[in-house]
Amino acid sequence: MTSTADHVATIDQLRARDFPAQRTADGWVASGPGFHVADLRVSEDFWDADLSRVEEVLEEFEAELGALVQVLTLRWGAPDVLDLTNSLERSAMGEPVPPPLDTLCGYVPELRVWRLDGRWVGLGVGQGDRELPFQLLVAIGELGAI
């Protein structure tokens, strides 16, 4: 299991990384023009899990998100909360949604977002479907996208 310090180091590394001209994926991070998205932690899947196990893992992920938000709040100030429901609705109606929100809105309900140095940094917990793993993720993008 990775620590909060490991997560902060990953976030710092991604903040310093240039955005590529085309969408790419190098195993642990997906990038594209104006964004990076990386899983900080991924749970097991839940194909045969009982509901209590799913709830237990979700609580773990939310606690880990909370600890990371506390550390980054000390560094950067309090984050905003970005509800991705509007992005999901726009996407479902065929309206344009900027990346990476176009992908994230399908499985992450909200992000904690800081705006700094011309970029935004967002943290969230998502799950693509009830049988799929939970993901603690970081997204970094150009300020104009949100």
SVG drawing of the C-alpha trace seen along z (x, -y; Angstrom):
<svg xmlns="http://www.w3.org/2000/svg" viewBox="-29 -30 37 44">
<polyline fill="none" stroke="black" stroke-width="0.4" points="0.0,0.0 1.3,-3.5 1.4,-6.3 0.2,-9.8 3.8,-11.0 4.0,-8.7 0.8,-10.2 2.1,-13.8 5.4,-12.8 3.4,-11.4 1.3,-14.6 4.4,-16.8 5.9,-14.7 2.8,-15.0 2.5,-18.7 6.0,-19.2 5.4,-17.0 4.7,-18.6 1.4,-17.8 1.8,-15.7 0.5,-16.8 -1.6,-13.6 -3.3,-11.2 -0.9,-8.7 -0.9,-6.1 2.3,-4.8 0.9,-2.3 0.1,-4.3 -0.8,-7.7 -3.0,-8.7 -2.2,-12.1 -3.3,-14.2 -3.3,-17.8 -3.8,-19.8 -4.1,-17.0 -2.7,-14.0 -4.8,-11.5 -3.2,-8.9 -4.5,-6.2 -2.9,-6.7 -4.5,-3.5 -6.8,-0.9 -8.8,1.7 -9.7,5.2 -12.7,5.8 -16.1,6.7 -17.6,9.4 -18.4,11.8 -18.0,9.4 -20.8,8.8 -22.1,5.4 -20.3,5.0 -16.9,5.5 -17.7,2.9 -18.7,0.4 -15.5,1.2 -13.3,0.5 -15.2,-2.7 -14.7,-3.9 -10.9,-3.2 -10.6,-5.1 -12.6,-8.0 -10.4,-8.1 -7.3,-8.0 -8.7,-10.8 -9.5,-12.8 -5.9,-12.4 -4.4,-13.5 -6.8,-16.5 -5.7,-17.6 -2.0,-17.4 -2.5,-19.4 -4.8,-21.9 -1.9,-22.7 0.3,-23.3 -2.1,-25.1 -5.2,-26.1 -8.7,-24.7 -9.8,-23.1 -13.0,-23.8 -15.4,-20.9 -16.1,-20.3 -19.4,-18.3 -19.1,-16.4 -22.8,-15.8 -23.1,-18.7 -20.3,-17.3 -21.9,-13.8 -25.3,-15.3 -23.6,-17.3 -21.7,-14.3 -24.9,-12.2 -26.6,-14.8 -23.7,-14.8 -22.4,-18.2 -18.6,-18.7 -16.9,-18.2 -13.2,-19.1 -10.7,-16.3 -10.1,-14.8 -13.5,-15.7 -15.1,-13.9 -13.8,-10.6 -13.8,-11.3 -17.4,-12.3 -18.4,-8.7 -17.0,-7.3 -16.0,-10.1 -18.9,-12.1 -16.8,-15.0 -13.2,-16.3 -11.4,-18.3 -9.7,-21.0 -6.9,-23.4 -5.9,-26.1 -2.2,-27.0 0.6,-27.8 -1.7,-27.9 -3.0,-24.4 -5.6,-22.7 -5.1,-19.6 -8.1,-17.4 -8.4,-14.5 -11.3,-12.0 -12.6,-8.5 -14.4,-6.8 -15.8,-3.4 -16.7,-2.6 -19.4,-0.1 -20.5,1.7 -18.4,4.7 -15.3,2.7 -12.5,1.5 -12.5,-1.8 -9.9,-4.2 -8.2,-7.0 -7.0,-9.3 -5.4,-12.6 -6.1,-14.7 -4.1,-17.7 -5.1,-20.0 -4.8,-23.5 -6.9,-26.1 -9.1,-26.9 -10.6,-23.4 -12.6,-24.0"/>
</svg>
